[in-house]
Amino acid sequence: MRRVVALYRSSVGKKVLMAVTGFVWFGFLLAHMAGNLGAFLGQEHFDAYAEHLRVVGEPMLPEYSALWAFRAVLIATFIAHVVLAWQTSRQSHQARAVGYRKQENLSFSPASRFMRWGGVLILVFLVYHILHMTTGTLHPDFIAADASGHNAYHNLVTGLSNPLVAAFYVLALTAVAAHLFHGVWSLMQTLGAAHPKYKHLRRPVATIVAALVFLGFVSVPVSVLAGILR
Ligand code: HEM
């Protein structure tokens, strides 16, 4: 137990925990992206998928319970990730106050400098996004799921048909991609990929991951605006 506390207190331990909590969200993002791409298979497919999320685990578990368990994991890992980010940035500020000087061989990509503000933008987006697509509070044409089924496809397409809304999604996705780029980069450093033999892989791997997630997500609002999804 003492070792776990010591690991948590150390900055390396915090980075490992940030990597683990970030990885949970990365897994969610891949699943969410695959789910969204299902919109290209048509309204029926997409609505059935949304309905499936609601009843997953049935009949063993009551409706919505697996979804809520999953949401609890997402909320907990999100809060932990933000608290750890805040703590590590405070730790490095304090270290600097006692004369810590930047090591020249630690490289900071442009994405890393935007991590904090990008993180804030992602948080703002998430609050908006849930009020937009999940609860419908900020969605002018939202139709809630009822006994006759789910209206997820209708909500998705009408929600993104406003160019301003779609532009905000694209902006947020740019922040998500930059965040992922830096996250993968740091993860590979924490895992020891800073070893000279693997060092050259960090940039291409981080770029490919960030680009795939960006393109996968952005294809939906772009296709709505282009009239491909309607
Ligand atoms: C073009 C980009 C995106 C589109 C079109 C999109 C679409 C959607 C839709 C339609 C829902 C509602 C699902 C339902 O209730 O049936 C949803 C929920 C959600 N999305 Fe997204 N999303 C996008 C990007 C993102 C990103 C980048 C994140 C995370 C950073 C994210 C996180 C979430 C979360 C947390 C939920 C709530 C899931 C739940 O109900 O538990 N989404 N999204």
Residues whose N, C-alpha, C, O or C-beta is under 5 A from the ligand:
A	BS01	HEM	A50 R71 M133 T134 A152 L156 Y169 V176 F217 V218 V220 P221
